[in-house]
Amino acid sequence: MAMDPGEIEALIRDALPDAEVTITDLAGDGDHYAAHVVSSVFAGKSRVQQHQLVYKALRGRMGEELHALALQTSAPA
């Protein structure tokens, strides 16, 4: 079951309202995406903690509707 990139972006923005989110479909199959997420919420957090926040935002869809997500996260410069 494929997931729409707009839905991924909406879920992340819902959890991290100030986030700048860019979603790229890596394989054209709706199952393999890359996400670049910049949010002030990430300030002072480790990379693992940042990624955990994004996965939490996806509300259990990771591994189900969304097979793979390559993440790049950071706080604003």
C-alpha positions in Angstrom: 0.0 0.0 0.0 1.6 3.2 -1.1 1.6 6.5 0.7 1.1 9.9 -0.9 4.0 12.4 -0.3 1.5 15.1 0.5 0.2 13.0 3.4 3.7 12.4 4.7 4.4 16.2 4.6 1.0 17.0 6.3 1.6 14.5 9.1 5.1 16.0 9.8 3.8 19.6 9.6 0.9 18.7 11.9 3.4 17.5 14.6 6.0 20.1 13.9 4.1 23.2 12.7 7.2 25.4 12.0 8.9 22.6 9.9 10.2 23.1 6.4 9.6 19.8 4.8 10.8 18.5 1.4 9.7 15.0 0.4 11.3 13.2 -2.6 10.0 9.9 -4.0 13.2 7.9 -4.5 11.9 5.0 -6.5 8.7 6.2 -8.1 6.8 3.5 -6.3 5.2 5.5 -3.5 7.0 3.3 -0.9 10.5 4.7 -0.8 10.9 8.4 0.1 13.5 10.8 1.4 12.5 13.6 3.7 14.5 16.7 4.6 13.0 18.4 7.7 14.1 21.6 9.3 12.4 22.6 12.6 13.3 24.7 15.6 12.0 21.8 17.7 15.2 20.0 16.8 17.5 22.5 18.5 19.6 20.9 21.2 18.4 17.4 20.3 20.6 14.6 19.0 20.1 13.3 15.4 18.4 10.2 16.9 16.0 12.3 18.9 15.2 14.4 15.8 14.4 11.3 13.8 12.3 9.9 16.6 10.1 13.0 16.5 9.6 12.6 12.8 8.7 8.9 13.1 6.3 9.7 15.9 4.7 12.3 13.6 4.0 9.5 11.1 1.6 7.9 13.6 2.6 4.2 13.1 2.6 4.3 9.3 6.3 3.6 9.1 6.8 0.0 8.1 3.1 -0.3 7.1 1.9 2.2 4.4 5.4 3.7 4.2 8.1 1.2 3.6 11.3 3.3 3.6 12.1 6.9 4.6 15.6 8.3 4.4 15.7 11.3 6.8 17.8 14.4 7.0 16.9 16.6 9.9 18.3 19.8 11.4 17.4 22.9 13.3 17.3 26.2 11.4 20.7 27.9 11.0 
